[in-house]
Amino acid sequence: MKYTTIIFAVVLLLTAVACGAAEAPPNAADVYRRAFEATPKLTDAEQKALRGQPAEVNAAALSRKLAPALDLYRQAAHMENCDWGFNFEKDGPGTLLPHISPLMNLSRAAAWEAERVKTSDPAAFVAWHEDALRSSAHAGAGALLISGLVEASMRARSLAVLATNLAALPPDLLAQLGGQLAALPPPQDFQKIMQGEKTGCIDWFIRRLFEKIRQRQDAAAATNFAARLRMSAMVAGGPVGLKIGLEEDGGESFWLGLGQRRHGIELVSADLKRGEAVLFKNGQAALVLLQEKRIEPIDLKLLDEELSAVLGKDEAGKMLKKAGSNSMQLVRQLMETSDLMGAIATASAAPVKDPEAWGKAIEEEQKKSGNAFTALLMPAVGTARARMDAAHAQELMLRVAVDVLREGPAAAARSRDPWGEGAPFLCRQTDGGLELVSQLQSKGASVTLRIPRR
């Protein structure tokens, strides 16, 4: 009886393990990679055709050629979980996102197939674009600005084509499209993307720099002020904020708070999560390992070398020139940029009506402090946010347009423009058809979706 009980328990355990393994969600990225491998080599004419350029190709033959890859692509597009397996926090901007280009190529192929069957099979036309829209969410799963921009580009293309042909769809297909649009995965969250930029780009570079500092031991270390300095204690939180207890050889002990200067030493940055802080004195820098209570000299020449390795010599030279060829100042700016990215990532998720102006305003504010990194990044961040938000607005307005075509103009009154403080999207009839307008601004104009007459 005893042995029977043991055997029964083992069987139950093995069954539980097997069930747990079976419950692991399938990964769309694995299916996409199979689709990439199945993608055929195309002729120049075929590539032009997929890009929508005039080209003489056998459409039926090209469709058969693409079918194995597109079958896998469509299967992956309808899968919920998509993890490309990239560790941006570890690998940094050196991660090349190899899935972006082949995924965009398959998305173009899906759009081409949709156009090919638009007249003969409107339901297939709609289904192809649904797959492309679902796939765009997987393209944006990298949580970096580039992946968010690719997602927005893929979404905008299919949304524009659907809008152009919306009035020609039969009523039953129009109703079906409304449900398909409502079930689409949400676009990538901008704040999450900014957190990815912070940890995968700026903080990654800071970590890389500090690792190099730890590895390098040279004669300059002996002349650095850190050689005569020790950390004795740390206080974090409460009314005092962060303070570090320091001791100098032959001198008195003192406390140093963030942004304070004592005995010529300034605490310019501190990251409790990383357990690191940076001190400056007379053009020299030192790294404080807070948990280990250890202080190490920073060779500022390393910053020039590492900046060149990551950005290239020319771009690194431009950054140093903007910082006044002052490596110490550039270290400070790196820390400030990381803080700014973190502030944006944790800020209120309230919509911004004019993302480009939002980015420009931050750029102008940062110019006052002379931060070369934020002056370079923020206009691009504002433009990226504008493109991502515009694609999202067009998707929401397309849903409203479906309701208006089915129920009449009164349906637009039920809509809510996220950039309109609770007001509905503006809906108006024109000589050309139907227009929906958001209060979101892009390039100085309201984002508008136009539905031509049938």
N, C-alpha and C positions, 0 to 999 in steps of 0.2 A: 504493500500500500504506500509505503514511504517513497519507494522508487517511482511508482506510478504518479504520485503527486509532483515529484521533481520533474519528470518527463513532461507532464501536463503544463507545468509552469514555464519550462523551456520553450515548449511549442507556443504558448501564449506570448512569450517575449519575442520570439522570432516573428510571429504574426504581427505584433505591434510594430516591430522594426520595419517589416515589409510594407505595412500600411503607411507608416510615416514616410518611407521613401517614395511611395506612390503618390502621396499628397503634395510633394514638392512641385511648385508651379512650373510648367514648361517655359522655357526661355525663348522668346521670339528671336533674340540675337543669334542663337544657334541655327535657326531655320533660315534667317537672312543670310548667314555665311554660306549655307548650302546653296542658296539662290545666287550668291555672288560667284561661286564656283561653277554653277550651271550657266552663267551668262555667256553667250557666244561672242566670238570676235566679230565685229561688224565692219563692213566696208565704209569708206568715207561717205558714200551716198546714203547708206542706211543710217549713219550717225547724224547726217544733216536732216534726214526725214524725222528722226526722233526729236530733234531740236526745233521742229516746226519750220525748217527751211525748205525751199523748193528742191526736190531731188527725184530722180527717176528710179523707183524701186518697185519690186513685185510685192505688193502689200500682203497678199495671202502667204507668200513664201516667208516674208519677214516675220509675220505673226506666228507661223509654225516654228520658226527658228527661235523666237523669244519665249515660246510657250513653257518649256521646262523651268526656266528661271522665274517667269512671272507666276506660274502656279505656286511655287514656293513662297514668292514675295507676297502673294495674296493670302496665303495661309498664315504667314507671320504677322501680317497687318492686323488680323483679327485676334491675335493673342494679346492677353492683358499685360503680362510681365515681359519686360525687355531690359536686360542688363548686359551692357557691352563689356563689362569686366575691367574697365579702366580705373586706375587709382590715381586721380589727378593730384590728390594731396601728397602722394608719394612721388609720382613721376613728373609732375609739373607740366609746363607748357610744351615740354619735349614730346608729350603724347600726341601723335599725329592724327588721331581719330580716323583710322583707315576705313571705317564703314561709311563715312560721309559721301565720298565720291561715287562708289558703286550703288549706294542707296538712292542717290539723286538720279543716277542713270536709269535705274529700274522705275523710279517714279515718272521720269520722262516717257519711258516705254509704256507705262500704264496710261498716261495721258494720250499718247499716240493711239493706243488701242481704243480708248474711249472715243476719240475723234473718228476713227475708222468705222465704228458701228453706230455712230450717233443717229443717223437717219434710219438705218435698217432695224436697230434694236435699242430704243431709248432706255429700256430698263438696264441693259448691259452698260450703256453709256454712264448712267448714274452710278452703277455698282463699281465701275472702274475708278471713278473719282472718289467714291466713298473709301475704297481701299487706299488710294493715294493720300487722302486726308488722315486716315488712321495711321498710315506709315509715317507721316510727317511728325506725329507725336513721338514715335520711336527714334526718329532722327534727332530730335531735340533732347533725348534722354542723357546727353553728356554733361549737362549742368554747367556749360561754359557759354560765353556770348556767341561763339561761332556756331555751336549746335543750335542755339535759340534762333539765330538768323537763318540757318538752313531750314529749320522747321517753318519759320514764318514765310520763307520763299516758296516752299512746297505747298503750304496751305493756300497762300494767295493765288497761286496759279490755278489750282482746282476750283477755288471759290469764284474766281473771275469767269472761268469757263461755264460753270454751273449758272452763274447769274446771267450770262449772255443768252443761255438757252432755256432759262427757267420758264418763260411764258409759253414756250412751245411744248412743254411736257403735258401729257394727258392728266386728268384729275386724279386718277388712282395712283399714278407714279409720283405726282406732286405730294400727295398725302404720305406716301412711303418715304420720300426724300425728307419730309419734315421730321419723321421719326428717326431717320438715319443721322441727320444733323444733330438732333437732341442727344443722341447716344454717343457722339464722338468723344474721345478722351480730351480732357481740358488741355490747353496749351501749357508749355513749361512756365513755371512761376519765376518772374523776374528777380524776386528777392533771393530765391534759391540759386539762380544763376550767378548773382552777385556774390553770394557766399562761396560758390565754386571758383569764381575768379579770384577771390581773396585767398582761399586756402590752396588752390591749385596753381596760382601764378605768383602773386606777391609774397605770400607767406612761404611758398615753396622756395622762392629765390632767397629769402632771408635765412631759411633753414640751411639751404645749400651753402650760403656764405659763411654761416656760423660753423658748419661742419668743416669747411676748409680752414677756418681760423684755428679750430682745435687740432687739425692735422699738422699745421705748419708751426715749427719751432725755429726761430732764428735769433741772431744777435740783437735785433731791434727790440725783442721782448724785454731785455734787461734794462733798457732805457725808458720803457713805457711806465707811466705813473702807476699802472696796475701792479708792477713788481713790488711796490712798497705799500700796497693796500690790501686789507683783508676785510671780509664780510663777517660780522659777528652775529647778526640777528635780522629778522624781518617781521614786520607787522602789516597785515593786510585786512581791509574791511573796517567797518565801524566808522566813527567820526574822523579818524585820522587818515583814512584811505590807505595807500601803500607807503610804507617807510622802510628803508634799509639801514641797518646799523653798520657803520664802517669804522675801521681803525687804520691809521697811518703809522708807519714806523717812526718812532720818536715823537709822535704827536698825540693829540687827544682823540677820544672816540666821539662820534657824532652821528646823528640821524639825518637821512637825506630822503625827502619826499619827491614824488614825480613832478618834474618841472622846476625843482629847487636847485640852488647852487650853494655849496658849502666848501670852504677851503679850495675854491677854484674848480671843484668837481660838480658836474651837473648830471642829474639822472634824467635822460631824455626820453626813454621808453621802457616799458615793462610789459611782459606778457606772462601772466600767471599760468595760463594753460600750457604754454611751452616751457615755462620755468626759466625765462631768460630776461635780462634787462641790459641796457646799454648806458655806459657812462662816458662823458667827454671831459677833457681838460687840456687846455693849451694846444688844440689841434690834434690831440691824441684821443684814441677811443679804447674802451675796454668792455668785454662781455662778462656779465655776472650770471653765473649758474645758480639760481636762487635756491633750489633744493639741496645742492651740494655745498652751498656757501663758499663757492670758489670764484675767483676773478681771473680772467685771462686777457692778455693784450689782444687788440685787433690791429692787424696790419692793413691799413686802409688801401694799400696798393692792390690788395686782393679784390677789392670791390671793382676796380677798373678791369682786372683780368676776368672776373666772373661775369661782369656785365657784358664784356665783349664776347664771352663764350656763349651767352644766352641770346643776346640781341644782335650779335655781329659787331665788328669793329666800328663801322660807320655810325650805326644807330647808337651804340654805346658812347661814341664821341659826341654825338649831338646831345645826349642826355647830360653828359658831364659838362658840356659847354653851357647848357641851360642852367645847370646848378652852379655855374661859376667855377668850373674845374675844381670843385671842392668835394672830395670824396666823403669827408665827414658830414657835410651838408646833405649829400645824397643818401647816406645811411638814415639820417633823420627823416628825409622825405619818403623813403621806403616805409618807415614805421607809420608816418602820417597817412600814407596811401592805404596801408592795411587797415588802419583805424577807420578811414572814410568808407572803404568798401564794407567793413563790418557794420558801420552805422546805417548804410543804405540797406544792407541785407536784413537788418533787424528793425528797420523803420516801419511805420504804419503802412499797410497794404492799400491804402486809399489810392484810387486812380489819379494819375497826373494828366491834366488836359493837354498839355503841350510838352511832351517828353524831350523834344529837341531843345526847347527853351530852358527846360529844367536842367539838362546837362550843361548847357551854355552858362547858366547862372552859377552852377557849382564851379565850372572852369574859371569864371571871372573872379569868384571868391578865392579860389586857390591861387590865382595869379598874384594876389596881394601878398601871399606868403612865399611866392617864388617856387612852388612845388612843381618840378619838371614832370614828375610822373602823372599827377592828377591833371595837369594842363594838357598832357598828351592823351590821357585815357577818357576824360569825361565827355568831350564832344562825341567820341565814338560810342560811348555808353548811351548817351542821349539818343543818338541816331538809331542804335540797335533797339532801344526800348520803343521808339516810335514805330519801327517796322514790325516788331512783335505785337504791339498793341493794335496797330492798324489791321493786321491779319485777323486778330481776335474780334475786332469790331466788325469786320466784313462778314465773319462767320455768324455773329449774332444778328446782323442785319439781314443776312440771307434767310435765316430762320423766320424773321418777321415778314420778309417778302413772300415766303411760301404761304404764311397765314393770310396775308393781304390778298394774294391771288385766289386763295380758296374761299375767303370769307368776306372780302371787301375792305376798304380803307379803314373802317372802324377797328379792325384787328390790331392796327399799329398802336392804338392808344393803350393797349395792354402791355406793350413792350417797355423795357427799362434800359436806358442808355447808361452804362456804368460811369461814363465820363460826363453825364448830364445831371448829376445830383438828384437822381430819382425820376427825372423827366423821361418821357418816351423818346425814341428815335423820331426825328422829323421825317414824315412821309409825304411825298407830293407827286402829283401826276404832272408829267411834262409832255410836250409834243412827241418826244422820243420814247416815252414809256413811263416807268416808275422809278423814283429816286428815294433812297433812304439816306439820311444824313445823321452823323454822330457829332457830338460836341468835341470829340477827340480831334486834335490838330496834327497835321503832318505837312511839313514844308509850307507852313503859313496858310493852309486851307483846311476846311473841315473834311474829315474822311467820309467819302460818299460811295454808296453802292448803287449802280445803275442797272435796271432791268429793262432791256429793250422790248418794244412791242413785238407780239408774235408776227 
